Amino acid sequence: MAQRNNSEEPRERGFIHSLGPGLITGAADDDPSGIATYSQVGAQFGFSLLWTMVFTFPLMAAIQEICGRLGRITGAGVASSLQKRYPRYFVFALVLLLCAANVFNLGADLAAMGDAAATVAGGKALAFAVGFGALSLALQILVPYRRYVRYLRWLTFGLFAYVAAVFVVHVPWLEALRSAVWPHFERSSDYWMALVAVLGTTLSPYLFFWQTAQEAEEVRLRVAEEPLTRKPAQADGAFHRIAMDTRTGMAFSNLVAMAIIMTTAVTLHAHGGASSTTIQTAADAARALKPIAGRFAYLLFALGIVGTGLLAIPVLAGSAGYAVAGMFGWTGSLERKPKKAPQFYGVIAAATIVGVALDFIGLNPIRALYWSAVLNGLVAAPVMFAVMRLGDDPNIVGRFRLPGYLRWGGWLATAVMFLASVAFLASSLLSKK
């Protein structure tokens, strides 16, 4: 049995104490897939999709807060709760979709990390990708996640170069502000694919499973805490902490995303049309940092890609592990030794190995990252629907049903993802006729 933290200090106080699973989730949201997607969107469409970052903030904050609440209330992951409400075949289908999207995303992230490292250090990108995959798997198996993740966070500070670059390059602020608050739509399938990619990398299904599982982990590890269904007196403090944690993490994520879109829009976007500028390699994306970093642009970009990749790969593999373990009733915890949770770590190892294997088929790293965001967008709607039903089911959450603002925000996020996916699929079919 995992050793629980004997500290009786409650987590539910103070801003610093409120930061945990939500902040990690927000940082992992700006993974290589996110960086590539936002870079591609800015380069190809300029400021046209900047509004999505403002629009999605309350939506992603709502759905992630719902996931955090679900884990804190039940002390269990999403898949375990799904088992109590839905037929097994439905749960199996959702978990299978999640694992497929995660493995592809994982492979794309490793390919991009290898490409970025090779751009700076030379050598073969595939060798770097395999090395990063092996390093990540070894860390997950040998070191508790929370111990090494605190060091990996420092590498993600390379992403703030994009925030700094916004104030160095010449940004037409009036145009950017107008684009941020006034939605713009186009009929092209490329535009709808970009919109689904942005939504998919912002509202990623693996993050739903991850934050729920991490809240459940905290309950298991701390003596002072119990699932709220058993200790409802802890609810007010717990919900306040989860709200602060989640909103901070999502704000961080979207701030960086806006900066990436604005920087690439100014430095890489060709004003001749949406199809005239595309990012094909890590070097193309790194050029956006040249105004602030000069010859160090590629190094900063590589640090950002590698740092966020090493942060996100355990989240991708771990969320798959948590989902499969929850579905089959296995022990699942990144804080347990592998011999105490062999099936859980087996899923993590399999996901990582298959992700590495995908890189041997010659994936274009940037395009693969972009398509992984699209795939996440298509998978997200059914997962969000299931999560919303769980969060409001008294048989699952007892008396802690969703407050009005989360119910409206969560269902709006689900509807937006569903409609965007339908519009993309419809436009793709029409464009082929």
C-alpha positions in Angstrom: 0.0 0.0 0.0 1.3 3.5 -0.9 2.5 5.4 2.1 0.2 8.4 2.9 1.5 11.8 3.8 1.3 12.2 7.6 1.0 15.9 7.4 -2.3 17.1 8.9 -2.0 20.5 7.2 -5.0 21.0 4.9 -4.3 21.9 1.3 -7.4 24.0 1.2 -5.9 27.4 2.3 -3.8 30.1 0.7 -3.1 30.8 -2.9 0.3 29.0 -3.0 -1.2 25.9 -1.3 -4.0 26.0 -3.9 -1.7 25.3 -6.8 -1.3 21.6 -7.7 -3.0 19.4 -10.3 -4.6 22.3 -12.1 -1.4 24.1 -12.6 0.4 21.0 -13.9 -2.6 20.4 -16.2 -2.3 23.9 -17.6 1.5 23.5 -18.1 1.0 20.2 -19.8 -1.6 21.7 -22.0 1.1 23.8 -23.7 2.9 20.6 -24.9 4.7 20.3 -28.2 1.4 19.6 -29.9 0.0 22.9 -28.5 3.2 24.9 -29.4 3.1 23.5 -33.0 -0.7 24.1 -33.4 -0.6 27.7 -32.1 2.5 28.4 -34.2 0.8 27.0 -37.3 -2.4 28.9 -36.7 -0.5 32.2 -36.2 1.7 31.6 -39.3 -1.2 30.5 -41.5 -4.1 32.7 -40.3 -2.5 35.6 -38.6 -4.7 37.0 -35.8 -7.9 35.4 -37.2 -8.1 32.7 -34.6 -6.8 34.8 -31.6 -10.4 35.0 -30.3 -10.4 31.3 -29.5 -8.0 31.9 -26.6 -10.3 34.4 -24.9 -13.4 32.3 -25.8 -12.0 29.0 -24.6 -10.6 30.2 -21.2 -13.9 30.0 -19.3 -14.8 26.8 -21.1 -11.6 24.9 -20.4 -11.5 26.3 -16.8 -15.1 25.0 -16.3 -14.5 21.5 -17.7 -11.2 21.0 -15.9 -12.7 22.3 -12.6 -15.5 19.7 -13.0 -12.9 17.0 -13.5 -11.0 18.2 -10.4 -14.2 18.2 -8.4 -15.0 14.7 -9.6 -11.7 13.3 -8.4 -11.9 15.1 -5.0 -15.5 14.0 -4.4 -15.2 10.4 -5.3 -11.5 9.7 -4.7 -11.5 7.8 -8.0 -10.6 8.5 -11.7 -12.9 9.1 -14.6 -12.9 5.6 -15.9 -13.8 4.2 -12.4 -16.8 6.5 -12.2 -17.8 5.8 -15.8 -18.1 2.1 -14.8 -20.8 3.0 -12.3 -23.1 4.8 -14.8 -22.5 3.4 -18.3 -22.4 0.0 -20.0 -19.0 -1.6 -20.2 -18.9 -1.4 -24.0 -19.4 2.4 -23.8 -16.6 2.8 -21.3 -14.3 0.6 -23.3 -15.0 2.6 -26.5 -14.1 5.9 -24.7 -11.0 4.5 -23.2 -9.9 3.1 -26.5 -10.4 6.4 -28.2 -8.5 8.2 -25.5 -5.6 5.7 -25.7 -5.4 5.9 -29.5 -5.3 9.8 -29.4 -2.8 9.7 -26.5 -0.4 7.3 -28.3 -0.5 9.3 -31.5 0.0 12.5 -29.6 2.9 10.9 -27.6 4.6 9.8 -30.8 4.2 13.3 -32.4 5.5 14.9 -29.2 8.6 12.7 -29.2 9.2 13.3 -33.0 9.0 17.1 -32.4 11.4 16.9 -29.4 13.8 14.9 -31.5 13.5 17.4 -34.4 14.1 20.4 -32.1 17.1 18.8 -30.4 18.6 17.9 -33.7 18.1 21.4 -35.0 20.3 22.7 -32.1 22.8 19.9 -31.5 22.9 18.2 -34.8 22.6 14.4 -35.3 19.6 12.3 -36.1 16.2 13.4 -34.9 15.0 9.8 -34.6 17.8 9.0 -32.2 16.9 11.9 -30.0 13.2 10.9 -30.1 14.1 7.3 -29.0 16.4 8.7 -26.3 13.7 11.1 -24.9 11.1 8.2 -24.9 13.5 6.0 -23.0 14.4 8.8 -20.5 10.7 9.6 -19.9 9.8 6.0 -19.4 12.7 5.4 -17.0 11.8 8.5 -14.9 8.1 7.3 -14.7 9.1 3.9 -13.5 12.0 4.8 -11.2 11.1 8.2 -9.8 7.8 9.4 -8.3 6.3 11.9 -10.8 5.9 14.7 -8.3 9.6 14.5 -7.4 11.0 15.1 -10.9 8.3 17.2 -12.4 9.3 20.2 -10.2 12.6 20.3 -12.0 11.1 19.9 -15.5 8.9 22.9 -14.9 11.9 25.1 -15.2 12.5 24.1 -18.8 9.0 25.3 -19.7 10.1 28.9 -18.9 11.5 29.0 -22.4 7.9 29.5 -23.5 7.9 32.9 -21.8 10.2 33.9 -24.6 7.1 34.1 -26.8 5.5 36.4 -24.2 8.6 38.6 -24.2 8.7 38.6 -28.0 5.2 40.1 -28.2 6.6 43.3 -26.7 9.6 43.3 -29.0 8.1 42.7 -32.4 5.8 45.3 -33.9 2.3 44.1 -33.0 -0.6 46.1 -34.5 -2.4 46.1 -31.1 -5.7 47.5 -32.4 -6.0 44.7 -34.9 -4.9 42.1 -32.3 -7.4 43.4 -29.8 -10.2 43.4 -32.3 -9.3 39.8 -33.4 -9.2 38.7 -29.7 -12.8 39.9 -28.9 -14.5 39.5 -32.3 -14.8 36.0 -33.7 -13.9 35.5 -37.3 -15.1 32.5 -39.4 -14.2 31.2 -42.9 -15.8 28.5 -45.0 -12.7 26.7 -45.9 -12.0 23.2 -44.5 -8.5 24.4 -43.6 -10.0 27.0 -41.3 -12.3 24.5 -39.6 -9.5 22.0 -39.2 -7.4 24.8 -37.5 -10.3 25.6 -35.2 -10.8 22.0 -34.2 -7.0 21.7 -33.7 -7.0 24.7 -31.4 -10.0 23.4 -29.5 -8.4 19.9 -29.4 -5.1 21.1 -28.0 -6.8 23.4 -25.5 -9.6 21.0 -24.4 -7.6 17.8 -24.6 -9.3 14.6 -23.4 -6.2 13.3 -21.7 -6.2 16.3 -19.4 -9.7 15.4 -18.1 -8.5 12.0 -17.0 -5.2 13.4 -15.7 -6.6 16.1 -13.4 -9.3 13.8 -12.0 -6.7 11.1 -11.3 -4.3 13.5 -9.6 -7.0 14.8 -7.3 -7.8 11.2 -6.4 -4.1 10.6 -5.8 -3.9 13.5 -3.4 -6.8 12.1 -1.4 -5.2 8.7 -1.1 -1.8 10.1 -0.1 -2.9 12.5 2.6 -4.1 11.3 6.0 -6.2 14.5 6.6 -8.2 14.0 3.4 -11.1 11.7 2.5 -13.4 11.6 -0.6 -16.0 14.3 0.0 -18.7 11.6 -0.3 -17.3 10.4 3.1 -16.1 13.7 4.6 -18.4 16.4 3.2 -17.2 19.0 5.8 -14.0 19.4 3.7 -16.1 20.4 0.6 -16.0 24.3 0.8 -12.2 24.5 1.2 -11.6 21.8 -1.4 -13.8 23.4 -4.1 -12.2 26.8 -3.5 -8.7 25.3 -3.9 -9.7 23.4 -7.0 -11.2 26.5 -8.6 -8.2 28.7 -7.8 -5.7 26.0 -9.0 -7.6 25.3 -12.2 -8.2 28.9 -13.2 -4.5 29.8 -12.6 -3.3 26.8 -14.6 -5.7 27.5 -17.5 -4.9 31.2 -17.5 -1.2 30.4 -17.7 -1.9 28.0 -20.6 -3.9 30.5 -22.6 -1.6 33.4 -21.9 1.3 31.5 -23.5 -0.9 30.3 -26.3 -2.0 33.9 -27.2 1.7 35.0 -27.2 2.6 32.2 -29.6 -0.2 33.0 -32.0 0.6 36.7 -31.9 4.3 36.3 -32.3 4.1 33.9 -35.2 1.3 36.0 -36.8 3.6 39.0 -36.8 6.9 37.3 -37.7 5.8 34.4 -40.0 2.3 35.2 -41.4 2.3 36.1 -45.1 -0.5 38.5 -45.8 -1.2 37.0 -49.2 -3.6 34.4 -47.8 -4.2 31.6 -45.4 -2.6 29.0 -47.6 0.6 30.9 -48.3 2.4 30.3 -45.0 2.8 26.9 -43.3 5.3 25.6 -40.8 6.9 22.4 -41.9 9.9 22.0 -39.4 11.0 23.0 -35.9 13.3 25.5 -37.5 10.4 27.2 -39.2 8.6 27.6 -35.8 11.7 28.7 -34.0 12.2 31.7 -36.5 9.3 33.4 -34.6 11.7 33.9 -31.6 14.5 35.5 -33.7 13.5 39.1 -33.0 14.1 38.6 -29.2 16.6 35.7 -29.1 18.6 36.2 -32.3 20.9 33.2 -32.9 19.7 31.7 -29.6 16.1 31.4 -31.0 16.6 27.8 -31.9 18.0 27.0 -28.4 15.1 28.7 -26.7 12.6 26.9 -28.9 14.3 23.5 -28.4 14.2 24.0 -24.6 10.5 24.9 -24.7 9.7 21.8 -26.9 11.8 19.4 -24.9 10.8 20.8 -21.5 7.1 20.7 -22.2 7.5 17.4 -23.9 9.1 15.8 -20.9 6.4 17.3 -18.8 3.5 16.2 -21.1 4.6 12.6 -22.0 4.1 11.3 -18.5 0.7 13.0 -18.5 -0.2 11.4 -21.9 1.0 7.9 -20.9 -0.2 8.3 -17.3 -3.7 9.3 -18.2 -3.9 6.3 -20.5 -2.7 4.1 -17.6 -5.2 5.6 -15.2 -8.0 5.1 -17.7 -7.2 1.5 -18.4 -6.6 0.7 -14.7 -9.8 2.3 -13.7 -11.8 0.4 -16.4 -10.4 -3.0 -15.2 -10.2 -2.2 -11.5 -6.4 -2.4 -11.4 -4.2 -0.5 -8.9 -3.1 2.7 -10.7 -0.7 5.3 -9.2 2.4 7.1 -10.2 3.4 7.2 -6.5 3.5 3.4 -6.2 6.4 1.2 -7.0 6.0 -0.7 -10.3 5.8 -4.1 -8.5 2.8 -2.8 -6.6 1.0 -1.7 -9.8 2.4 -3.9 -12.7 -0.6 -3.6 -15.0 -0.7 0.2 -14.6 3.0 0.6 -15.4 2.6 -2.0 -18.2 0.1 0.3 -20.0 2.4 3.3 -19.5 5.3 1.3 -21.0 3.2 0.1 -23.9 1.9 3.6 -24.7 5.4 5.0 -24.7 6.9 2.2 -26.7 4.2 2.4 -29.4 4.6 6.1 -29.5 8.3 5.7 -30.1 7.6 3.1 -32.8 5.3 5.5 -34.6 8.4 7.8 -35.2 10.0 5.0 -37.3 7.3 5.4 -40.0 8.7 8.9 -40.9 6.2 11.2 -39.3 6.6 14.9 -40.2 6.9 16.2 -36.6 5.0 19.5 -37.1 2.2 18.1 -39.2 1.9 15.1 -36.8 1.6 17.5 -33.9 -1.1 19.5 -35.7 -3.0 16.3 -36.6 -2.8 15.0 -33.1 -4.5 18.2 -31.9 -7.2 17.6 -34.6 -7.7 14.0 -33.3 -7.9 15.2 -29.7 -10.6 17.6 -30.8 -12.7 14.9 -32.5 -12.3 12.6 -29.4 -13.0 15.4 -26.9 -16.8 15.8 -27.4 -18.0 12.3 -26.4 -15.6 12.3 -23.4 -16.8 15.7 -22.3 -20.4 14.6 -22.6 -19.7 11.6 -20.3 -17.8 13.7 -17.8 -20.7 16.3 -17.6 -23.2 13.5 -16.9 -20.9 12.1 -14.2 -20.4 15.5 -12.5 -24.2 16.0 -12.1 -25.2 12.5 -11.2 -26.2 12.2 -7.5 -25.4 8.5 -7.6 -21.8 9.4 -8.3 -21.3 12.8 -6.5 -24.0 12.6 -3.9 -25.2 16.0 -2.8 -22.3 17.7 -4.6 -23.9 18.3 -7.9 -22.6 21.0 -10.2 -23.3 24.6 -9.4 -25.0 26.6 -12.1 -21.9 28.3 -13.5 -20.1 25.0 -14.0 -23.2 23.3 -15.5 -23.6 26.0 -18.1 -19.9 26.4 -18.8 -19.3 22.6 -19.1 -22.3 22.0 -21.4 -21.4 25.1 -23.5 -17.8 23.7 -23.9 -19.2 20.3 -24.9 -21.6 21.9 -27.5 -18.8 24.1 -28.9 -16.5 21.1 -29.4 -19.3 19.0 -30.9 -20.3 21.7 -33.4 -16.8 22.5 -34.4 -16.1 18.9 -35.1 -19.3 18.5 -37.2 -18.4 21.7 -39.1 -14.9 20.4 -39.8 -16.1 17.0 -41.0 -18.9 18.6 -43.1 -16.5 21.1 -44.7 -13.9 18.4 -45.4 -16.6 16.2 -47.1 -17.9 19.1 -49.2 -14.4 20.2 -50.3 -13.8 16.7 -51.8 -16.9 16.9 -54.0 
